[in-house]
């Protein structure tokens, strides 16, 4: 897995990556009550706001971690947003994307670097 400074995780799976938010982010947000995901087929650019989430504390946006195309979204978290709080790094992934340049993953943090960021 790789991590961003925006508390997203990316897990390669074949020629796509699965993207979600970290446990740290889920804990900071509090109980989620709403998730809006991008449409499949959407071309996104790194840093572009593509997901809207609302918790009992605040509304936030999740940005695209890298350039690419959305290939799949996780309808389960739209139907039951609290799943993100329960299992943010597995069942509660947000979307899958095909990266425009897979080598960009090399510039992201590994687990040790991410743990150092949040400590």
C-alpha positions as CSV (number, residue, x, y, z in Angstrom):
1,X,0.0,0.0,0.0
2,X,1.0,3.6,-0.6
3,X,-0.3,6.7,1.2
4,X,-0.9,10.4,0.5
5,X,-0.5,13.4,2.8
6,X,-4.3,13.8,2.5
7,X,-4.7,10.5,4.4
8,X,-5.7,8.3,1.4
9,X,-4.4,4.8,0.8
10,X,-3.8,3.3,-2.6
11,X,-3.5,-0.5,-3.2
12,X,-2.4,-1.8,-6.6
13,X,-4.7,-4.5,-8.0
14,X,-3.6,-5.5,-11.5
15,X,-3.7,-2.5,-13.8
16,X,-5.8,-0.4,-11.4
17,X,-5.4,1.0,-7.9
18,X,-8.0,0.8,-5.1
19,X,-8.4,4.1,-3.2
20,X,-9.8,4.8,0.3
21,X,-9.1,6.8,3.4
22,X,-6.9,5.8,6.3
23,X,-8.1,4.8,9.8
24,X,-6.5,8.0,11.0
25,X,-8.8,10.0,8.6
26,X,-11.9,8.0,9.5
27,X,-11.3,8.6,13.2
28,X,-10.7,12.3,12.7
29,X,-13.9,12.7,10.7
30,X,-16.2,11.0,13.1
31,X,-19.3,9.1,12.1
32,X,-20.0,9.5,8.4
33,X,-23.5,10.2,7.3
34,X,-23.2,10.8,3.6
35,X,-20.8,9.8,0.7
36,X,-21.0,11.0,-2.9
37,X,-18.7,9.2,-5.3
38,X,-17.6,10.1,-8.8
39,X,-19.1,8.5,-11.9
40,X,-17.4,5.5,-13.5
41,X,-15.5,6.7,-16.6
42,X,-14.7,10.1,-15.1
43,X,-11.2,11.3,-16.0
44,X,-9.6,12.9,-12.9
45,X,-6.4,14.9,-12.3
46,X,-4.3,14.8,-9.1
47,X,-5.6,17.2,-6.5
48,X,-9.1,17.4,-8.1
49,X,-12.0,17.2,-5.6
50,X,-13.9,14.0,-6.6
51,X,-15.6,12.7,-3.5
52,X,-17.9,14.5,-1.0
53,X,-18.2,13.1,2.5
54,X,-20.2,14.4,5.4
55,X,-19.8,13.4,9.0
56,X,-21.6,14.4,12.1
57,X,-18.6,16.9,12.6
58,X,-18.1,18.4,9.1
59,X,-18.3,18.1,5.3
60,X,-15.0,17.3,3.5
61,X,-13.8,16.5,0.0
62,X,-11.5,13.8,-1.1
63,X,-9.2,14.6,-3.9
64,X,-7.8,12.4,-6.7
65,X,-4.5,11.0,-5.5
66,X,-3.1,10.8,-9.0
67,X,-4.2,11.3,-12.6
68,X,-6.4,8.6,-14.1
69,X,-9.8,7.3,-14.9
70,X,-12.4,6.0,-12.4
71,X,-13.2,2.4,-13.2
72,X,-15.4,1.4,-10.3
73,X,-17.0,2.9,-7.2
74,X,-18.1,1.2,-4.0
75,X,-21.8,1.6,-3.8
76,X,-21.8,-0.1,-0.4
77,X,-20.4,3.0,1.3
78,X,-23.0,5.2,-0.4
79,X,-25.7,3.0,1.0
80,X,-24.1,2.7,4.4
81,X,-21.6,5.5,5.1
82,X,-20.7,4.2,8.6
83,X,-19.0,1.3,6.9
84,X,-16.1,3.8,6.3
85,X,-15.8,4.2,10.1
86,X,-15.9,0.4,10.7
87,X,-13.5,-0.8,8.0
88,X,-11.8,2.1,6.2
89,X,-8.8,0.2,4.9
90,X,-10.6,-2.8,3.4
91,X,-14.3,-3.1,2.8
92,X,-14.9,0.6,2.7
93,X,-12.7,1.5,-0.3
94,X,-14.0,4.5,-2.2
95,X,-13.1,3.9,-5.9
96,X,-10.8,2.1,-8.3
97,X,-8.9,4.0,-10.9
98,X,-6.7,3.2,-13.9
99,X,-3.6,5.5,-13.5
100,X,-2.5,7.6,-16.4
101,X,1.2,7.0,-15.3
102,X,1.5,4.1,-12.9
103,X,5.1,5.1,-12.0
104,X,3.6,8.1,-10.1
105,X,2.9,5.6,-7.3
106,X,6.6,5.6,-6.6
107,X,6.3,9.2,-5.3
108,X,3.8,8.3,-2.6
109,X,4.6,7.4,1.0
110,X,5.1,3.8,2.3
111,X,3.5,2.7,5.5
112,X,6.5,3.8,7.7
113,X,6.6,7.3,6.2
114,X,2.8,7.6,6.7
115,X,3.1,6.5,10.3
116,X,5.8,9.2,10.8
117,X,3.5,11.8,9.3
118,X,0.6,11.1,11.7
119,X,2.7,10.7,14.9
